[in-house]
């Protein structure tokens, strides 16, 4: 699943990121009165579905080629993938979330037409979603269960991290902490007691993708993919879900609240280190890691623009938001211009445009109620 720009923010994979929640997805403020015509074709691993009135066959084939490359990237990590053909829908109709993979891994949907203004690289997005395909459970749990496998977003971020303009790195965790887009690691990864919001927000999106992403990356660097995959099987059985305990109680899913002692034991039994030792080591790696001088300002700007775009998406997802169509199109053009300035390294121009975007977005999409939560699958 994912959210907005370079995946520093993966933050927004979206996030950048970024997240993993449990209900029906937010829909755009306006919808066509009739369903658009669909076309489809097959590639080696996908049946690609697209709307020929807005996406050309050539564009759809380019997406299919990138999806096949993403499949091969995942094969280098996990070995052979599923035997079934995956439906790849290019027209995911939602806000905030840039892509979505069904819990059985058989359908991947992306917001292909929205990527220019969201600033999400196609290669990274497809690699992220197809990682979810490779990691989909053979026998998904009951549909009424909240679906949020622990570390699922972190694994997808770790695999897709190299395919963003700002590759996933430990220093991103430090920046996310500075920006307060972070949860207490012991609460998030061990006990389930952390201050998650009742409804998804930008902090939850960023924290899910970045915090999980840099944590999984640290584990993989330290122990390798083979040991990590074994660890993750036992960790998932002990932690159950990424959701916080308060949310599980609201959903009457107390049986999914983890036993902290059992979760801690997985680290010691499989990895040979205690959680406290590993946490200290991980914190030290983030503290010592710095972005190259020519990347630091750019990386921070990527995060800031991603957060702004995510905030706008959350506002648009509010059922009370009814933005004027012309103003919304102007906002989209400004978002694209900001992404283009960012890509060309014109950071001062990006800062000026962000200030204008922030003011303009407030007039286009006033918030009157809490946004709806993320799709279940």
C-alpha positions as CSV (number, residue, x, y, z in Angstrom):
1,X,0.0,0.0,0.0
2,X,1.4,3.4,-0.4
3,X,1.4,7.0,-0.4
4,X,3.4,10.0,-1.7
5,X,6.8,10.9,-3.1
6,X,10.3,9.6,-3.1
7,X,9.6,7.2,-0.5
8,X,11.7,9.0,2.0
9,X,8.4,9.4,3.1
10,X,7.4,6.3,1.9
11,X,6.2,7.8,3.5
12,X,3.6,8.0,1.9
13,X,3.9,5.2,-0.1
14,X,2.7,6.4,0.1
15,X,2.8,7.3,2.1
16,X,4.4,7.8,0.7
17,X,3.4,6.2,2.1
18,X,2.3,5.0,4.1
19,X,0.0,2.5,6.9
20,X,-2.3,-0.2,6.9
21,X,-5.6,0.2,8.2
22,X,-8.9,-1.6,8.3
23,X,-12.0,-0.2,6.6
24,X,-13.5,1.1,3.4
25,X,-11.3,3.5,1.4
26,X,-12.0,7.1,1.0
27,X,-13.5,7.9,-2.4
28,X,-13.1,11.1,-4.5
29,X,-15.5,13.9,-4.0
30,X,-17.1,13.3,-7.4
31,X,-17.6,10.2,-9.5
32,X,-18.6,9.6,-13.1
33,X,-22.2,8.7,-13.6
34,X,-21.3,5.7,-15.8
35,X,-18.5,3.2,-15.7
36,X,-15.7,3.9,-18.2
37,X,-14.9,1.4,-20.9
38,X,-12.2,-1.1,-20.0
39,X,-9.6,-3.0,-22.0
40,X,-7.2,-5.6,-20.9
41,X,-4.2,-7.7,-22.0
42,X,-2.0,-10.4,-20.5
43,X,1.7,-10.3,-19.7
44,X,3.8,-13.1,-18.2
45,X,2.4,-12.6,-14.7
46,X,-0.3,-10.0,-15.0
47,X,-3.7,-9.3,-16.6
48,X,-3.5,-5.6,-17.0
49,X,-6.8,-3.7,-16.9
50,X,-7.0,-0.1,-18.1
51,X,-9.4,2.6,-19.4
52,X,-8.4,3.3,-23.1
53,X,-10.1,6.7,-22.9
54,X,-7.5,7.9,-20.5
55,X,-4.6,5.5,-20.8
56,X,-3.1,4.4,-24.1
57,X,-2.2,0.8,-24.9
58,X,1.4,1.9,-25.2
59,X,1.3,3.4,-21.7
60,X,-0.4,0.3,-20.3
61,X,2.3,-1.9,-21.8
62,X,5.0,0.2,-20.3
63,X,3.4,-0.3,-16.9
64,X,3.2,-4.0,-17.5
65,X,6.9,-4.1,-18.4
66,X,7.7,-2.3,-15.2
67,X,5.5,-4.7,-13.3
68,X,7.4,-7.6,-14.7
69,X,10.7,-6.0,-13.6
70,X,9.2,-5.5,-10.2
71,X,8.3,-9.2,-10.2
72,X,11.9,-10.2,-11.0
73,X,13.1,-7.9,-8.2
74,X,10.9,-9.8,-5.7
75,X,12.1,-13.1,-7.0
76,X,15.7,-12.2,-6.1
77,X,14.5,-11.8,-2.5
78,X,11.8,-14.4,-2.1
79,X,12.4,-16.9,-4.8
80,X,9.6,-18.0,-7.1
81,X,6.3,-16.1,-6.8
82,X,2.7,-17.2,-6.8
83,X,1.5,-19.4,-9.6
84,X,-1.6,-17.5,-10.4
85,X,-1.8,-14.5,-12.7
86,X,-2.3,-11.2,-10.9
87,X,-4.9,-8.6,-12.0
88,X,-3.2,-5.2,-12.3
89,X,-5.7,-2.4,-12.3
90,X,-4.3,1.0,-13.3
91,X,-7.3,3.0,-12.1
92,X,-7.5,2.6,-8.3
93,X,-10.3,5.0,-7.3
94,X,-9.3,6.3,-3.9
95,X,-7.5,9.0,-2.0
96,X,-4.4,9.0,0.2
97,X,-3.5,5.5,-0.7
98,X,-1.6,5.3,-4.0
99,X,-1.8,1.5,-4.4
100,X,-3.6,-1.4,-2.9
101,X,-3.0,-5.2,-3.0
102,X,-5.9,-7.5,-2.0
103,X,-5.2,-9.7,1.0
104,X,-4.9,-12.8,-1.1
105,X,-2.5,-11.1,-3.5
106,X,-4.6,-11.7,-6.6
107,X,-5.4,-8.0,-7.4
108,X,-3.1,-5.0,-7.4
109,X,-4.6,-1.6,-8.0
110,X,-2.6,1.6,-8.5
111,X,-3.5,5.3,-9.2
112,X,-1.5,5.5,-12.4
113,X,-2.9,8.8,-13.6
114,X,-2.3,10.5,-10.3
115,X,1.4,9.7,-10.0
116,X,2.7,12.9,-11.6
117,X,1.2,15.2,-8.9
118,X,1.7,12.7,-6.1
119,X,5.4,12.3,-7.1
120,X,5.5,8.6,-6.6
121,X,7.9,6.7,-8.8
122,X,6.2,3.9,-10.8
123,X,9.0,1.4,-10.3
124,X,9.0,1.8,-6.5
125,X,5.2,1.7,-6.3
126,X,4.9,-1.5,-8.3
127,X,7.8,-3.2,-6.5
128,X,6.1,-2.3,-3.2
129,X,2.7,-3.7,-4.2
130,X,4.1,-6.8,-5.8
131,X,6.1,-7.5,-2.6
132,X,2.7,-7.7,-0.9
133,X,1.7,-10.3,-3.6
134,X,4.7,-12.4,-2.8
135,X,4.0,-12.1,0.9
136,X,0.3,-12.6,0.8
137,X,-0.9,-15.4,3.2
138,X,-1.9,-18.7,1.6
139,X,-5.0,-18.8,3.8
140,X,-6.1,-15.3,4.7
141,X,-7.9,-14.9,8.0
142,X,-11.6,-14.1,8.2
143,X,-12.8,-11.0,6.4
144,X,-14.1,-9.5,9.6
145,X,-10.5,-9.6,11.1
146,X,-8.6,-6.3,10.9
147,X,-5.9,-7.0,8.2
148,X,-2.6,-5.4,9.1
149,X,0.2,-8.0,9.2
150,X,3.1,-6.7,11.3
151,X,6.1,-5.5,9.3
152,X,4.2,-6.0,6.0
153,X,4.7,-2.4,4.9
154,X,8.3,-2.4,6.2
155,X,9.1,-5.4,4.1
156,X,7.6,-3.8,1.0
157,X,9.5,-0.6,1.7
158,X,12.7,-2.4,2.2
159,X,12.4,-4.3,-1.1
160,X,11.2,-1.2,-3.1
161,X,13.5,1.3,-1.3
162,X,16.3,1.2,-3.9
163,X,13.9,2.2,-6.7
164,X,13.1,5.7,-5.4
165,X,15.0,8.9,-6.0
166,X,15.8,9.0,-2.3
167,X,16.7,5.4,-1.4
168,X,15.5,4.0,2.0
169,X,18.3,4.6,4.6
170,X,18.7,4.8,8.4
171,X,18.9,8.6,8.4
172,X,15.3,8.8,7.3
173,X,14.3,7.3,10.6
174,X,16.1,10.0,12.4
175,X,14.4,12.7,10.3
176,X,11.0,11.1,10.8
177,X,11.6,11.2,14.6
178,X,12.6,14.9,14.4
179,X,9.4,15.6,12.6
180,X,7.4,13.6,15.2
181,X,6.3,11.1,12.6
182,X,7.3,8.2,14.8
183,X,5.8,5.8,17.4
184,X,7.5,4.4,20.5
185,X,9.3,1.4,19.0
186,X,8.7,-0.9,22.0
187,X,5.0,-0.1,21.8
188,X,4.8,-0.4,18.1
189,X,6.8,-3.6,17.6
190,X,6.4,-5.4,20.9
191,X,3.5,-4.5,23.2
192,X,0.9,-2.9,21.0
193,X,0.6,0.0,23.4
194,X,1.3,3.1,21.4
195,X,-0.5,6.4,20.8
196,X,-2.1,5.6,17.4
197,X,-4.9,8.0,16.3
198,X,-8.4,6.6,16.2
199,X,-8.6,7.7,12.5
200,X,-5.7,7.5,10.0
201,X,-3.7,10.7,9.7
202,X,-0.4,11.8,8.2
203,X,1.6,10.8,11.2
204,X,0.2,7.3,11.1
205,X,0.9,7.0,7.4
206,X,4.5,8.2,7.7
207,X,5.3,6.3,10.8
208,X,4.0,3.0,9.4
209,X,6.1,3.2,6.2
210,X,9.2,4.8,7.5
211,X,9.5,3.3,10.9
212,X,8.7,-0.2,9.7
213,X,10.9,0.3,6.6
214,X,14.1,1.4,8.3
215,X,13.6,-1.3,11.0
216,X,13.2,-4.1,8.5
217,X,16.2,-2.7,6.6
218,X,18.3,-2.9,9.7
219,X,17.3,-6.5,10.4
220,X,18.0,-7.5,6.8
221,X,21.4,-5.9,6.8
222,X,22.2,-7.4,10.2
223,X,20.9,-11.0,9.6
224,X,20.2,-11.4,5.9
225,X,16.9,-12.1,4.1
226,X,16.9,-15.8,4.8
227,X,17.1,-15.4,8.6
228,X,14.7,-12.4,8.5
229,X,12.0,-14.3,6.6
230,X,12.2,-17.1,9.2
231,X,12.1,-14.5,12.0
232,X,9.1,-12.8,10.5
233,X,7.1,-16.0,10.4
234,X,7.4,-16.4,14.2
235,X,7.1,-12.7,14.8
236,X,3.8,-12.5,12.9
237,X,2.4,-15.4,15.0
238,X,3.4,-13.6,18.2
239,X,2.6,-9.9,17.4
240,X,-0.5,-10.8,15.2
241,X,-1.1,-7.4,13.7
242,X,0.4,-3.9,13.5
243,X,-2.7,-2.4,15.1
244,X,-2.5,-0.8,18.5
245,X,-4.3,-2.4,21.4
246,X,-6.8,0.4,21.8
247,X,-8.0,-0.1,18.2
248,X,-8.2,-3.9,18.7
249,X,-10.4,-3.3,21.8
250,X,-12.7,-1.0,19.8
251,X,-13.0,-3.7,17.2
252,X,-13.6,-6.3,19.8
253,X,-10.5,-8.2,18.7
254,X,-8.9,-8.6,22.1
255,X,-7.6,-12.0,21.1
256,X,-5.1,-10.2,18.8
257,X,-3.5,-8.2,21.6
258,X,0.0,-9.6,21.8
259,X,1.8,-11.2,24.8
260,X,4.9,-9.0,25.0
261,X,6.9,-11.8,26.6
262,X,6.2,-14.0,23.6
263,X,7.1,-11.3,21.1
264,X,10.4,-10.5,22.9
265,X,11.2,-14.3,23.0
266,X,11.1,-14.4,19.1
267,X,14.0,-11.9,18.9
268,X,16.1,-14.0,21.4
269,X,15.2,-17.4,20.0
270,X,15.5,-16.7,16.3
271,X,17.9,-13.8,16.1
272,X,20.0,-14.5,19.2
273,X,19.7,-10.9,20.6
274,X,17.3,-9.4,23.0
275,X,14.9,-6.7,21.9
276,X,16.6,-4.1,24.1
277,X,20.0,-4.9,22.6
278,X,18.6,-4.7,19.0
279,X,16.8,-1.5,19.8
280,X,19.9,0.2,21.1
281,X,21.9,-1.0,18.1
282,X,19.2,0.3,15.7
283,X,19.0,3.7,17.4
284,X,22.7,4.0,17.1
285,X,22.7,3.2,13.4
286,X,20.1,5.9,12.8
287,X,22.0,8.4,14.9
288,X,25.3,7.8,13.0
289,X,23.8,7.7,9.5
290,X,23.7,11.0,7.5
291,X,22.5,11.7,4.1
292,X,25.2,13.0,1.6
293,X,25.4,16.8,1.7
294,X,23.8,17.1,-1.8
295,X,20.9,14.9,-0.7
296,X,20.1,16.1,2.8
297,X,18.1,19.2,1.9
298,X,16.5,17.4,-1.1
299,X,15.5,14.5,1.1
300,X,13.9,16.7,3.7
301,X,12.1,18.6,1.0
302,X,10.8,15.3,-0.4
303,X,9.4,14.5,3.0
304,X,7.8,17.9,3.5
305,X,6.2,17.9,0.0
306,X,5.0,14.3,0.6
307,X,3.4,15.3,3.9
308,X,1.7,18.3,2.3
309,X,0.3,16.2,-0.5
310,X,-0.9,13.6,2.1
311,X,-2.6,16.3,4.1
312,X,-4.4,17.5,1.0
313,X,-5.5,14.0,0.2
314,X,-6.9,13.5,3.7
315,X,-8.8,16.7,3.4
316,X,-10.2,15.6,0.0
317,X,-11.2,12.3,1.5
318,X,-13.5,14.0,4.1
319,X,-17.1,13.3,3.3
320,X,-17.9,17.0,3.9
321,X,-15.3,18.2,1.3
322,X,-16.9,19.3,-1.9
323,X,-14.0,21.1,-3.8
324,X,-14.8,23.2,-6.8
325,X,-13.6,21.1,-9.9
326,X,-11.8,24.0,-11.5
327,X,-10.0,24.9,-8.3
328,X,-9.0,21.3,-7.8
329,X,-7.6,21.1,-11.3
330,X,-5.5,24.2,-10.6
331,X,-4.3,22.7,-7.4
332,X,-3.2,19.5,-9.3
333,X,-1.3,21.6,-11.8
334,X,0.5,23.4,-9.0
335,X,1.3,20.0,-7.3
336,X,2.8,18.8,-10.6
337,X,4.8,22.0,-11.0
338,X,6.2,21.6,-7.4
339,X,7.2,18.0,-8.2
340,X,8.9,19.1,-11.4
341,X,10.8,21.8,-9.5
342,X,11.9,19.2,-6.9
343,X,13.1,16.9,-9.6
344,X,15.2,19.6,-11.2
345,X,16.7,20.5,-7.8
346,X,15.1,24.0,-7.6
347,X,14.5,23.7,-3.8
348,X,13.9,27.4,-3.2
349,X,11.2,27.4,-5.8
350,X,9.7,24.3,-4.2
351,X,9.6,26.1,-0.8
352,X,7.8,29.0,-2.3
353,X,5.3,26.8,-4.1
354,X,4.7,24.7,-1.0
355,X,3.7,27.9,0.9
356,X,1.2,28.7,-1.9
357,X,0.0,25.2,-2.1
358,X,-0.7,25.1,1.6
359,X,-2.7,28.3,1.6
360,X,-4.6,27.3,-1.6
361,X,-5.4,23.8,-0.4
362,X,-7.0,25.2,2.7
363,X,-9.4,27.2,0.6
364,X,-10.2,24.3,-1.7
365,X,-10.8,21.6,0.8
366,X,-11.9,22.7,4.3
367,X,-12.0,19.9,6.8
368,X,-15.3,19.5,8.7
369,X,-15.1,15.9,9.9
370,X,-12.7,13.0,10.3
371,X,-11.7,11.1,7.2
372,X,-12.7,7.5,6.6
373,X,-10.2,4.7,7.2
374,X,-8.2,2.6,4.8
375,X,-9.6,-0.2,2.7
376,X,-9.6,-3.7,4.3
377,X,-7.9,-5.3,1.4
